[in-house]
Amino acid sequence: MAAVDLNTVRSTIEGRLATELALSPAIPVIFHNQPYTPTPSNSWVQCLVSFGNNNYLTMGGTSGSSNSVIGVVVINVFTAKGVGPGANLTIGKRVRDLYNRILVSGVHFDPPTGPEVVANPSPEGFFQTQVRLTFETFEDL
């Protein structure tokens, strides 16, 4: 069987977020290696997908063996500074609901953590929280 295609996994994760946040109220979503100049009064979301260790799992021989690819998704939520956390937490809940303990196109998502407040927002001038989750996908050998 073919190896896990990392771009397919990434597209599954990013596509789910982009589709949800295109709905009303629409919120811009920015991904790795994508230029963006934010407007301080507007909300936006940054999605960072990173791949971690791969594991080879076996149950007593080669039949029933599989290769897993695991990773982490970090989603930074940025909203206007100085107006309270309400808008930010509403967006954070939308994000959590997209991935909470589900299976999408062969990608298993663990429960998300957050939204947690980021003490020193980057870029400055925003209220920032972060939602993190791990994922795993398997390839049967």
N, C-alpha and C positions, 0 to 999 in steps of 0.2 A: 504494500500500500504506500502511496506517496506520503512524504513528510508533511507535517503541519505547515501551512503557508502563513507566515507571520503577518503578511500584509492583509490576508483575508481575516485573520483574527482582529487585527487593528481596525480594519474597515467595519467589522461587525460592531465593535465597541463604539467607535466614533460615529458611525451612521445612526445608531440608536439615539445618541445624545443630540446630534444635529437635527434629526427628524422631530424629536420632542420639543426642542427649543426653537424650532421654526414656527411652532403653533403659537397662538395668541395667549399671552403677550410674548411676541418674538424677542429672543435674546441672542446676540451674536455669540458664536462659538469659535474659538481659536485653537488650533492644534499645533503640535511640535513643528518647528521650522517654518512658521507662517508669520509674516510681518503683520503687525497690527498697532495702530495708534489709537488708544482709547480716549473717549471723551469723558471728563471727570463726572459729569452728571448722569451718565448712562450706565446701565448694568451690562456686564458681559461675563463670559465663562471661558476658562482655559482648560483644555483636556490634554493630559499627558499620559501616554501609554508606555510602560516600560516592561520589557521581558526579563524574567529572572532565570532561575535554574531550571534545567530540564531534568526530568527523572525517568529512569527506565524501571518499570514495574513488572514483576513476573510472579506467577502463581505456580511454581513447580514445573518449569519447562518453558518451551517457546510458545505453545498454544495458550491463549489467554493473556499473552504479554501485551503491554502497551507502553507507549512513550508519551509522557505528559509534558506540556509546556505551561509554565506558570508565569504570572506577571502581576503588576500593580497598575491600577488606574488612579491618578491623582487629578481631581477636578477642583480647580480654584474658582470661586464665585466672587465676583467683584461688584459692589453696589456703591451708590453715593455715600460719601463720608459725612457724618454729622447729622444724620436723619434717623438713627436707630437701626436695629438689626432686622426689622420685620421683612423688608423686601428680600434681603439676603437669605433669611431662613426659609422663605417661601420657595425661592429658587432651589435651595439646598434640598428641600423635601421633594421637589420635582425630580431632581437628580437621583436621590436615594431610591425613589419608587421605580425608576427605570431599571435598576440592577439588583434589587434586593432578593437574593437567593433564587435566582431564576437560571434557566438554560435557554440560550439563544444561539441558533446555528452552531451547536456543538461547543459553545463557550459557557462554562459553568461559573456563575458569579457568587461569591460569598457575600455575607451581609456587609453593607457599607458602614464606615465609621465617619461620624461627623454629621452635620457641618461643625467643624471646630474653628474658633476664631484664630486668625493669624495675627500675632502681636505686631509684626513689622511688615505691613503689606508691601508687595512688590509687583507692580510699580506703586509708588507712594500716591496718596491722594484718594484712596478708595478704602472702603470697609471690606475686608477680605475674610472669607471662610474657606475651609477645605474639606472636601468629601474624598475619602480614600476607600478603595476596595481591592481585593485580590480576585484573580480569575485563574481558571485552569481549563485546558482543552486536551483531549486525548486522541492519540492516533493508534489504532490497532495494528499490530505487526503480523 
